[in-house]
Amino acid sequence: DSLGYELGLIHYDFPELEDRDHDGYYAGLNFAGSRLGMALNAASGRTDSTLFLDLGSVTPFGVGVKVKYGSYALENPHYLPGNRSIEMFNDWSLNISRPWLGIQLDLSYTGSSLTGAECEVYSGQNARCDALVMFRAERQLY
């Protein structure tokens, strides 16, 4: 229940790929089971930033809540048909979870600011570019 923090640097080294080495920076605070964090990743050709909030188990229902928001800036615009271009896009996710009778229940919503043909540019934190709602029930057998 005390205040905690984390600061870090991750260096990505790709000896077999020229100009792919880059650094990622992250920082976070945690208190009483909740976490607030952010990360910045500056790679060749793009800059990614993420804001993360994990509220832990929210009373009175014992529901876990996590929120992520990411922003991606491309160094060079990506051109689409019709003289449109994309230089920046965002994505987000909301995850709600709760244990129930030995089963872990998870409900997730993810989305991004890209639609249709723009999704060919997408490479964010979510598995898909377009909006997606997913429900999962998981129970360990042993």
C-alpha positions as a LaTeX table, in Angstrom:
\begin{tabular}{lrrr}
\hline
Residue & $x$ (\AA) & $y$ (\AA) & $z$ (\AA) \\
\hline
Asp1 & 0.00 & 0.00 & 0.00 \\
Ser2 & 2.96 & 2.33 & $-0.31$ \\
Leu3 & 3.81 & 4.48 & $-3.30$ \\
Gly4 & 6.15 & 2.83 & $-5.80$ \\
Tyr5 & 7.72 & 3.91 & $-9.06$ \\
Glu6 & 9.61 & 2.51 & $-11.98$ \\
Leu7 & 11.84 & 4.13 & $-14.57$ \\
Gly8 & 13.56 & 2.32 & $-17.34$ \\
Leu9 & 15.32 & 2.22 & $-20.66$ \\
Ile10 & 15.25 & $-0.69$ & $-23.06$ \\
His11 & 17.74 & $-0.75$ & $-25.93$ \\
Tyr12 & 16.77 & $-2.80$ & $-28.97$ \\
Asp13 & 19.78 & $-3.95$ & $-30.98$ \\
Phe14 & 19.34 & $-5.61$ & $-34.38$ \\
Pro15 & 22.82 & $-6.50$ & $-35.69$ \\
Glu16 & 21.41 & $-8.12$ & $-38.83$ \\
Leu17 & 19.22 & $-5.12$ & $-39.76$ \\
Glu18 & 20.77 & $-1.80$ & $-40.58$ \\
Asp19 & 19.29 & 1.34 & $-38.94$ \\
Arg20 & 16.81 & $-0.63$ & $-36.78$ \\
Asp21 & 18.44 & $-0.14$ & $-33.36$ \\
His22 & 16.35 & 2.04 & $-31.07$ \\
Asp23 & 15.58 & 2.87 & $-27.46$ \\
Gly24 & 12.37 & 2.63 & $-25.45$ \\
Tyr25 & 11.75 & 4.63 & $-22.29$ \\
Tyr26 & 9.11 & 3.93 & $-19.65$ \\
Ala27 & 7.96 & 5.31 & $-16.32$ \\
Gly28 & 5.23 & 4.35 & $-13.92$ \\
Leu29 & 3.69 & 4.89 & $-10.52$ \\
Asn30 & 1.87 & 2.31 & $-8.44$ \\
Phe31 & $-0.16$ & 2.69 & $-5.30$ \\
Ala32 & $-2.56$ & 0.36 & $-3.49$ \\
Gly33 & $-2.86$ & $-2.09$ & $-6.40$ \\
Ser34 & $-3.30$ & 0.60 & $-9.09$ \\
Arg35 & $-0.73$ & 1.52 & $-11.74$ \\
Leu36 & $-0.27$ & 4.50 & $-14.04$ \\
Gly37 & 2.44 & 4.28 & $-16.64$ \\
Met38 & 3.71 & 5.68 & $-19.90$ \\
Ala39 & 6.19 & 4.59 & $-22.51$ \\
Leu40 & 7.96 & 6.26 & $-25.41$ \\
Asn41 & 9.62 & 4.34 & $-28.20$ \\
Ala42 & 11.61 & 6.28 & $-30.79$ \\
Ala43 & 12.54 & 4.01 & $-33.69$ \\
Ser44 & 13.73 & 4.89 & $-37.16$ \\
Gly45 & 10.73 & 6.14 & $-39.12$ \\
Arg46 & 8.25 & 6.44 & $-36.23$ \\
Thr47 & 7.65 & 7.46 & $-32.63$ \\
Asp48 & 5.24 & 5.51 & $-30.43$ \\
Ser49 & 3.87 & 6.68 & $-27.10$ \\
Thr50 & 1.54 & 4.79 & $-24.76$ \\
Leu51 & $-0.38$ & 5.74 & $-21.66$ \\
Phe52 & $-1.49$ & 2.88 & $-19.38$ \\
Leu53 & $-3.86$ & 2.85 & $-16.40$ \\
Asp54 & $-4.54$ & $-0.27$ & $-14.33$ \\
Leu55 & $-7.00$ & 0.39 & $-11.51$ \\
Gly56 & $-6.62$ & $-3.12$ & $-10.13$ \\
Ser57 & $-9.70$ & $-4.51$ & $-8.42$ \\
Val58 & $-12.35$ & $-1.80$ & $-8.17$ \\
Thr59 & $-14.80$ & $-2.19$ & $-5.30$ \\
Pro60 & $-17.62$ & $-2.96$ & $-4.58$ \\
Phe61 & $-17.79$ & $-5.46$ & $-7.45$ \\
Gly62 & $-14.18$ & $-6.69$ & $-7.48$ \\
Val63 & $-13.83$ & $-5.79$ & $-11.18$ \\
Gly64 & $-10.37$ & $-5.24$ & $-12.66$ \\
Val65 & $-10.13$ & $-2.27$ & $-15.04$ \\
Lys66 & $-7.26$ & $-1.54$ & $-17.47$ \\
Val67 & $-7.10$ & 1.24 & $-20.06$ \\
Lys68 & $-4.43$ & 1.83 & $-22.74$ \\
Tyr69 & $-4.09$ & 4.69 & $-25.20$ \\
Gly70 & $-1.37$ & 4.76 & $-27.84$ \\
Ser71 & $-0.26$ & 7.43 & $-30.29$ \\
Tyr72 & 1.95 & 6.72 & $-33.31$ \\
Ala73 & 3.73 & 9.37 & $-35.40$ \\
Leu74 & 5.27 & 8.35 & $-38.72$ \\
Glu75 & 8.41 & 10.15 & $-39.86$ \\
Asn76 & 7.29 & 9.92 & $-43.49$ \\
Pro77 & 3.61 & 10.03 & $-44.43$ \\
His78 & 2.00 & 6.91 & $-45.84$ \\
Tyr79 & 0.07 & 7.77 & $-49.01$ \\
Leu80 & $-3.28$ & 6.23 & $-49.87$ \\
Pro81 & $-5.31$ & 6.37 & $-53.09$ \\
Gly82 & $-7.16$ & 9.66 & $-53.58$ \\
Asn83 & $-4.23$ & 11.85 & $-52.46$ \\
Arg84 & $-4.81$ & 11.04 & $-48.81$ \\
Ser85 & $-1.93$ & 10.50 & $-46.42$ \\
Ile86 & $-1.46$ & 9.28 & $-42.87$ \\
Glu87 & 1.20 & 10.75 & $-40.63$ \\
Met88 & $-0.26$ & 9.88 & $-37.25$ \\
Phe89 & $-2.79$ & 7.45 & $-35.77$ \\
Asn90 & $-4.05$ & 6.38 & $-32.36$ \\
Asp91 & $-5.40$ & 3.23 & $-30.76$ \\
Trp92 & $-7.01$ & 2.38 & $-27.45$ \\
Ser93 & $-8.29$ & $-0.49$ & $-25.38$ \\
Leu94 & $-10.48$ & $-1.02$ & $-22.33$ \\
Asn95 & $-10.32$ & $-4.32$ & $-20.45$ \\
Ile96 & $-12.67$ & $-5.34$ & $-17.65$ \\
Ser97 & $-12.09$ & $-8.59$ & $-15.76$ \\
Arg98 & $-13.58$ & $-10.43$ & $-12.83$ \\
Pro99 & $-13.20$ & $-13.87$ & $-11.29$ \\
Trp100 & $-16.49$ & $-15.77$ & $-10.88$ \\
Leu101 & $-16.88$ & $-19.32$ & $-9.50$ \\
Gly102 & $-13.27$ & $-20.18$ & $-10.35$ \\
Ile103 & $-13.60$ & $-18.78$ & $-13.89$ \\
Gln104 & $-11.75$ & $-15.66$ & $-15.05$ \\
Leu105 & $-14.13$ & $-13.49$ & $-17.12$ \\
Asp106 & $-12.64$ & $-10.82$ & $-19.42$ \\
Leu107 & $-14.41$ & $-8.26$ & $-21.60$ \\
Ser108 & $-12.28$ & $-6.14$ & $-23.94$ \\
Tyr109 & $-12.93$ & $-3.33$ & $-26.39$ \\
Thr110 & $-10.21$ & $-2.15$ & $-28.77$ \\
Gly111 & $-10.21$ & 0.35 & $-31.60$ \\
Ser112 & $-8.13$ & 2.82 & $-33.58$ \\
Ser113 & $-8.49$ & 6.08 & $-35.45$ \\
Leu114 & $-7.90$ & 4.25 & $-38.75$ \\
Thr115 & $-10.66$ & 2.79 & $-40.91$ \\
Gly116 & $-10.95$ & 0.80 & $-44.13$ \\
Ala117 & $-7.92$ & 1.11 & $-46.44$ \\
Glu118 & $-6.09$ & 3.16 & $-43.80$ \\
Cys119 & $-5.64$ & $-0.04$ & $-41.77$ \\
Glu120 & $-2.76$ & $-1.11$ & $-44.02$ \\
Val121 & $-0.62$ & 1.35 & $-42.02$ \\
Tyr122 & $-1.66$ & $-0.04$ & $-38.63$ \\
Ser123 & 0.90 & $-1.64$ & $-36.34$ \\
Gly124 & $-0.17$ & $-0.67$ & $-32.85$ \\
Gln125 & $-0.76$ & $-2.41$ & $-29.54$ \\
Asn126 & $-4.01$ & $-4.16$ & $-30.53$ \\
Ala127 & $-4.33$ & $-7.32$ & $-32.60$ \\
Arg128 & $-6.58$ & $-5.57$ & $-35.13$ \\
Cys129 & $-6.96$ & $-2.07$ & $-36.54$ \\
Asp130 & $-10.75$ & $-1.90$ & $-36.55$ \\
Ala131 & $-12.99$ & $-1.89$ & $-33.48$ \\
Leu132 & $-13.34$ & $-5.24$ & $-31.73$ \\
Val133 & $-15.27$ & $-6.43$ & $-28.68$ \\
Met134 & $-14.12$ & $-9.73$ & $-27.21$ \\
Phe135 & $-15.43$ & $-11.81$ & $-24.32$ \\
Arg136 & $-13.30$ & $-14.57$ & $-22.82$ \\
Ala137 & $-13.99$ & $-17.08$ & $-20.05$ \\
Glu138 & $-11.00$ & $-19.05$ & $-18.76$ \\
Arg139 & $-10.79$ & $-21.77$ & $-16.15$ \\
Gln140 & $-7.65$ & $-23.62$ & $-15.15$ \\
Leu141 & $-8.04$ & $-27.37$ & $-15.10$ \\
Tyr142 & $-5.39$ & $-27.98$ & $-12.44$ \\
\hline
\end{tabular}
